[in-house]
Amino acid sequence: METRPRPAARKWRRPFLFLGIDMTVRAYTPEDFPAVCRIYLDAKRAELQFEPGQFEFTPLEQDAGILAAFKESEVLVYEDGEIQGFSATFDGQLRALFVQGGARGKGIGHALLNAVIAKTANAITLNVARSNEGAIRFYERNGFTLTVETTRQYSGIEVRYAQMQLARNSLVGVDKAAAARHAGRHEEALELVLESFARADESHVPTMFTWRLLLDEYAPAREAMVRERDAQVAQLLAGELNFGRSGSHWQRSRFRLIIGMNNDLQDQRATYELFLRLLTTKPEAVRDAVGLALPAIVEAGNYALAESYLDDPLPRLDELNTLADDLPLFPMANVAPRLAAELHNFMREVSMLAAVHRGLGRDAQADALPEAALAGLKRNDIRTWAARELADPGMLFREIARVEIRCTTEDDWQELKRIRLAALLDAPTAFGVSHASAVAYTDEAWRDRAAGRGPARYILAFEGNEAIGIVAHVPDEKQELNLIAMWVAPSQRGTSTAGRLVDAVKTYARNHGHARIVLDVAPGNQRASAFYQKQGFVFLPEWDILESHPHIQVQKMAWTA
């Protein structure tokens, strides 16, 4: 009897790679705070255990300075049933990378650090207690080097710290490749991509991204990927299961790499045939990559084999609905899209199992499964996106890539000015500010607005380098969040851009303790009223005068977190 390396139930589904981030590492949410505080205190004691002083350790939630730094940082958590570690970064500085005591030595620190590296474009610096030699060796193994030593105080006691830096020199070639491709120098770009690929280091993810873009623009790029794919297959069959330098923390499954290349080449048959071959010769090579190979198995029509690995996805509906209550489908830039990844995985499993049912002659089950999956999603908008993902797999990620939503920085002041003035010209009776007054603002005033030096925080939607949507929020004396300045370019109307901007404000409200978002709309503006109602806002029996046009009355709408 054929032996199949069937994994434990759902094991293969847990990791989902998006831009190189394993989805067991995800963005922090406020609900994670108690676990983060617990890990922080435990890890802080471990960090300073080799120091001679008697420290008084202050919990994170009681240390005003550390808490303020934490709140402005980008925080990732490692979750495997429970939160087991977290990292905090700000402006290229790794401020914290802590793992709870019982989970240390299990690769969680590596996973968090890899996620930070994947999300950080430039050099990364950190400080570690000089007496903590184990931590220093960990960072040195991961490419960091010692730069200077400093002295800082903790609970009134001086501690020597070593500053370490990851220079990210390996990414220089990738950046050059991307620039060469953008400039149309495809031969140069491919040469740099191949050099970077051969290094097999942390530059791999952006390397493959640039190579993927070259495939449709430059025929030799496809030919080169076929050659390299075939070389990787030969190495795998020869027993070299991992891709990457020997002893490197960065090593990964060679079979996973090959599947990714076959996906880029749209060669699922090659994945299927290699999978069958490895089942009998090297089953250990495929054990952790079954989920990635399943689409190829289904496409090949081997429904019996596929069914032996597929479980019923419907029990995951409760988990999805809970995530949908807490996370945006389309998060702000640089935040891992966990809900989108989970929804993509779920609909992919539904699609594959339905195909298996149909292939095995169970048409009634094939028809019923997608219907049950969609009906089980509570939110109408999530259900709509799920149906679209079912019909066009991968469209969720294409939508995420299409538009970038982010807070403005001072460097964005000219785009902020341009789009704000465009909005005031396009819809003069929709805003409390007139075009005449806004056009009189000085450049310094626009810089202040873009930098957030004022009560309003502006968020822009970008398509490439051009802003195509705008929203802002301002807290009031009731600690409600006022949604203002909402507008999208005519080309974006009917797309997801407006909804994603509102979702960004909702996420801010949840994360900063605002129980309600309020806005004003003229009831005669039926398009805007219908849009906000679709976003969950309801009309309140409160009216006001539109400041820019006193003859117009506006009615308040509210959304409750």
Secondary structure, 3 states (H helix, E strand, C coil): CCCCCCCCCCHHHCCCCECCECCCEEECCHHHHHHHHHHHHHHHHHHCCCCCCCCCCCCHHHCHHHHHHHHHCEEEEEECCCEEEEEEEECCEEEEEEECHHHCCCCHHHHHHHHHHHHCCCCEEEEEECCCHHHHHHHHHCCCEEEEEEEEEECCEEEEEEEEEECCCHHHHHHHHHHHHHCCCHHHHHHHHHHHHHHCCCCHHHHHHHHHHHHCCCHHHHHHHHHHHHHHHHHHHCCCCEECCCCCCCCEEHHHHHHHHHHHHCCHHHHHHHHHHHHHHCHHHHCCCHHHHHHHHHHCCCHHHHHHHCCCCHHHHHHHHHHHHHCCCCCCCCCCCHHHHHHHHHHHHHHHHHHHHHHCCCHHHHHHHHHHHHHCCCCHHHHHHHHHHHHCCCHHHHHHHHCEEEECCHHHHHHHHHHHHHHHHHCCCCCCCCHHHHCCCCHHHHHHHHHCCCCCEEEEEEECCEEEEEEEEEECCCCCEEEEEEEECHHHCCCCHHHHHHHHHHHHHHHCCCCEEEEEECCCCHHHHHHHHHCCCEEEEEEEECCCCCCCEEEEEEEEC
